[in-house]
Amino acid sequence: MKRIGNTELEVFPLALGGNTFGFTSDEAQSFAVLDAYAEAGGNFVDTADVYSAWAPGNSGGESEIILGRWLKLRKKRHKFVISTKVGQLDGFKGLSPRVIRRAVEASLRRLQTDVIDMYYAHIDDAETPLEVSLATFDELVREGKVRTIAASQYTAPRLAKALSISRRHGWAAYVALQTHYSLLHRQEFETELADLAVREGVMVLPFWSLANGFLTGKYRPGIAVESVRADRASAHLDARGLRVLAALDAVALSQESSVAAVALAWVAAQPGVGALLASARTPEQLREILPANQLVLSAEELRALSAASA
């Protein structure tokens, strides 16, 4: 288990993303994935109020509803750390006090809980002063509705400013950051965010670390893959993408592990990264990524993968 910053929250090193719940996984399939994750020792599930609003017939909150039902039926709430987010759902966009207040109550109801372990600002809101949104988040912590707060998709300057404001006022501060980071998307995190996270003790949980599934290794030239993410994943089938796949294949063979686990293990080994975040549509997909939790790559393997993705 890993401790989140200086909080009391201890989490499994691989957080399970809930973005498939109610989207590519119906309730029964989602329950099967959650059961398999819990059986493997997992205790950290990440969702958002906007999941899975993009699916036909959905309006948002579907992922939270499914997760809330599972936690209640399996009687697992006391054993799990649950994170959700505010700021991107239609009707609840931005980080104004009114939006945050209404959104947190809706998420609590859907999750069937009285407290959210980690509440994310899903995306920075330039329209609302940081002092205003952070003051509201602090109130939620003091009221016991939220244990900790975190940020998603913040730039280094904005995250640094938010941390400074919270420190100056003695308010609850962001303890974690979700940001886009993978072997195929490096510059955004490696330029400034990594150093800031290390310096401030903010746990980083990268998202899209498998590049929409491309880094699972199932996308190859001439092979058609049936997936809602196929177009975005297949876009990586260029010289660089193929070079990275070749390097991943070599390390996976040496480690007797999956390509997906190796890709995630590379991310986990980078400075500033505190835990992994990945989703699975089926228990079989989950088994492909779980080894990343314990996989240790050699310095030579890390260099080879970094060089291939440069």
Order of alpha helices (4+ residues) and beta strands (2+ residues): beta-beta-beta-alpha-beta-alpha-beta-beta-beta-alpha-beta-alpha-beta-alpha-beta-alpha-beta-alpha-alpha-alpha-beta-alpha-alpha
